[in-house]
Amino acid sequence: MRNRAKTRESSLFRLLVVTLAVFASMSLLNGSRFFSYRTFASMCFQFPELGVFSLAIMISLITGGIDLSIISVANLAGLAAAFVLARPEAASHAGFSVVTAISLALVTSLACGLFNGWLVGYMGITPILATLGTMQLFMGIAFVLTKGHAVAGYPDAFQTIGNGTLLFVPIPLVLFLASSFVLQILLSRTALGMQLCMMGTNPTAAVFAGLDVRRLQLKTYALSGLLAGIAGLIVIARTNSAKADYGTSYLLQAVLVAILAGVDPRGGFGTVWGILLAVLSLQFLSSGLNLLRFQEFAGPYINNFTKEFTWGALLLLVMALRGPYRASVRRSRHESPRS
């Protein structure tokens, strides 16, 4: 077990090195354009929503499953809030409307997560199939409710969630850090976190250890849904609109962040620190490439396909560096309990 802990720490260290290397490279290529307050402020408003989505993916991957419905849950929760906020009387009762909208969005996302957990834990449906089905279900409900149109126009008090600051710190960043802190405590300091990791490492052993696997699945996907709801609130507050198909590209990006972060897709391991480093590395890369478009020597060669190429290359690089870690984990899973 000590060897596994060391290899995990080594994996995080490699990811930290990669993140610093990306930051240094973008700084050298863009100069003062990249290393400026304006750029950092922009990044602090951009990456938190992807970070929260990635936390939702991580918690499901740790248990050996996956939640493909997080974007649909976020959009449905966002629409639940939008229907309250877009009413004409919302502006005159902004405080009450904002509290009601946030509460309704979180309840909606929690209900969606509990439904996913019931399908996986109690109905025995494979997570990837269950959440693929609910992804389409929740999106279909959202399309029926809106007929494909956006629901826009919210009070300024609500838009502050996506565009405001708290003591000069962007509120989306505050929400991401708060979610990360709570999840880190849950995974590292509570019995529930240990049980989730145990279930992901060896579900059969978890059953023989007396764990209620079905209830744990229910809690897992409820938490994943709740995180998706928080991300959905950030998205609609930042864009001042909600729609049934917003942010569809975030799903694959969140999976990419989770894998970059060292989350074991077979279950059993994942860290919040890894998510933070992975999402920062992708944000540094994305912002740096966007700035390179204004550079005469690189502008003609930079486009959206370049970003996707570099993200894929970064994933392959980190996975290659993690090769020794994966081999060590496979060996440690066959070690005796006394080791």
N, C-alpha and C positions, 0 to 999 in steps of 0.2 A: 504493500500500500504506500509506503514511503517513496518507492521508486515511481509510482504513478503520480504522486503529488509533485515530485521533482520534474517529471517530464511535462506535466501541465504548466508548471511555472516557467519552464523553458519555452513552451509553446507561446505563452503570453509575452515572454521577453522577445522572441523572434517577431511577433506581431508588432510590438512596440518599436523595434528597429525598423521594420518595414514602414510603419506610419511616419516615423521621423525622417526616413529616407525620402518618402513621397513629399513630405512638407519641405524638406531642404531642396529637392529637385524643382518643385513648383516655385519656390522663392528665388532660386537662381535664374530660372527661365523667365520669370515675370518681373523680377526686381521689386521696386517700390509699389507697383500695382497690386501685387499679391500680399506683401507684408505691410498692410495698411489697416487702419481702424475700420474703414468702410467695408473692406473685404471680409474681415472677421465678423463684423456685425451682421453682414448679409448671411454668412455661413451659419451663425448662431440662430437665425430665424429659419434656415432651410432644413438643416439635418435633424432637428428633434422629432419631427413627425415620422421620418423613416426610422429613427432610433427606437421610438415606441413600438412601431410595427415589428421591428426586429426583436424586441423583447418578447412580444406576443408569440412570434415564431419560435424563439429560443425555449420558452417554457413548455411548448408542445413537443419540441424535438427532444428535450431532456427526458421525457417519459417514453421515448421510443415511437412517438406518433408525429403528426404534423397537422397544422390548422391552415388549410387553404382558403378558408372563408373570411379571413381577417379583413380584407378590403371591403367585401360585401357587408360585413357586420359594421364596419366603420361608416360606410355610406348610409346604411339603414338607420344607424344611431344618429348620424348627422342630419338626416331628413326628419327624424322625430323631433330633434331640437329646432330645425328650420321651420317646421309647421307652427311652432309656438312663437318663434322670433319674427316671422314674416307677417304676422297679423298686424293690422293697422293700429290696434290699441297697445301693441308691445312697446312702442316708443314712449308712451305716456306712463307706463308702468315698467320701466326698463329693469329695475332691480328684481322685481318679482318674476318677470318674464325670463330673465337670464338664469335665475336659480331654478325655475321650473323646467326650462329647456335642458340645462345641464343634467338635472336629475332624471328627466325622461330619457335622455340619450344614454346615460349610464345604465338605467334599468333595462332599456332595450338591448344594449350590447350584452349585459349580464344574462338576460333571458336567452339570447342567441347562443351564448357560450354554454349555458346549461343544457340547451337542446343538443348541441354538438356532443357534450359530455355524456348525455343520456344515450345518444345513438352509439357512441364508441364503447362506453362502459357497460351499459345495461342491455343494449340490443346486440352488442358484439360485432358491430360493423367495423371493418378496417378503417383506421383514421383517415387515410388519404381518400378513400371512397366516400366516407361519411361527410367529410368537410368539402369535398368536391361537389357533392350533391347539395349541401346547404349553401355553398357559394352561389350556385345557380338559383336556389330557392329564394335566398334573401335578396339577390339582385332582381329576381322576377317580381317580388313583392314591392321593391322600391320602384321599379318601372311602372307597375300597376298604379301605385299611389301618385306618381308624378306624371305619368304618360310620357316619360322621357325628357321632361322639361326640368330646368334648374329652378330651385326655390331660393330666391336671393332677397337681399335687403334686410339687414339686421341692425339692432341698436348699436350705437358706438361702444357701449359698455361691454357688449359681447365680443365685438371685433378686437377689443384690447387683448383678449386671450391669444389671438394669433399674431397681433402686430404691436402690442404694447410692451412696456418694460416694467420691471419691479426693481427699484434701486439700481437702475441702469443695466440690469440683466434682462434679456428678452424673456418674456413669460413662457413661450414655447420651450426654451431651454430649461427654465425652472421646472416645468411639468415633466420634462424628460429626466432631469436629474432626480426629482422627487420619486418618480416611478422606478428609476434605477436603484435608488437607495432602498426603497421598500422591498423590491424584488431581491436585492442582494442580502438583506437581512433575512428574508423568508428562506432563501436557499441555503444560507450558510449558518444561520443561528436558530432555526426552528426544526421541530420534529417533522413537520410537513415537508420541508425542503429535502431533508435526508430521505424521507420515504419516496418522494418523487424521483430522486436520483437512483434509489435502490430499485424502484419499479422499472426505470429505463434500462438499468444495467442488466437485470435478470428478472423478468416478470414472473417466471415460475418460482424462483427462490423467494420473491416477494410474497407470493401466495402462501408458500409453506412457512414463511416467517409470521404469518397471521395478519398481513396487511389487507385492508379492504380495497382491492384494486379498483373495483367499480366506482367507489366513492372518490378515490384519488383521481380517476379519469374525469369525473364530474367536476371536481375542484380545478383540475388543470385547465380544462377548456372554458370553464367559467372565468378564470383569471385571464386566459388568453383573450376572451371576448371583451372583458372589461378594459384591458389595455388597448384593444382595437377601438373601443368606444372613445377612449381618451384621445387617441390619434385622430379619430374622426372629428372630434370637437376642434382640435388644433387646425385641421385642414379647412373646415368650413369657416372658422373664425378668420383665418388668414386670407381666404379667397372671397369672403362675404357671399358665398353661395354654396348650395348643396345639390348633388345630382346622383343618380343611381349608378353611374359608371365612372365616377371620379377615381383617380389614383390607381388604375388597374396595373400600371407598371410597377407599383410599389411591392407587389407580391413577390416577384422574382428578385427584386432588389433586396427585400428583407431576408429572403432565403440566402442570397449571396452574402449579405452581412453576417448572418448567423454562421455560415460555413467558414467565412474568413475569420470569425471570432473564435474558432476552435470548438464550436458546439459539435459533439459527436452525433451524426445523423442516425446512428444506431441506438442512441439514447444513453443516459447515464452521466453525461458531463456537459457543462456549459457555464460560462461565467459572465456576469454583467460587465466586468472590466474588459473582457474580450469584445463584447458588443460595442462598448464605447470606443475602443481603439479601431475596430473595423469600420464603424460608421464615420469616424473622423478621417481615416485614410481615404475612403471613397469620396468624402466631401472635399478634402484637400485636392484630390485628383480632379474631381469634377469642376471645382471653382478655378483651379489652375488652368485646365484645358479651355474653359470658357474665356479666360483672360488672354490666353495665347492667340485667340482669334483676332485680337487687336494688334498682334505683333507682326511686323512685316515679313519676318523670316519664316514664321510658322502659320500665319493666318490662312493661307490657301489650302493647307493640308489638314486643318482641324474642323471636324464636324461631329454630328451625333454618332456616326459610325466609329469615329476615332475613340470617343469616350467608351463605347461598348467594347471595343477591342482592348483598350487599356484595362478596363475593369476585369475582363476575362483573363488577360495576362497576369494581372495582380492576383487573381484567385489561384491560378495555376502556380504562381511563384510561392504563395503562402502554403498551398497544399504540398508542394515539393519540399519546402522547409519543414513541414510537419511530418514528413515521412518517418523519421526516427520515432516521433511520438506515437504514431499509429501502431508501429511495430511493437513498441514497449507496452502499449495498452493491451494489444492482443496477447502478449506474453503474460501480463499481470492478471488477465482474466482466467488464466489456467494455473495461477500460483495457488498454493495451499493457503488456508485461512491463517496459518501461523506466520506466513511471510510478511 
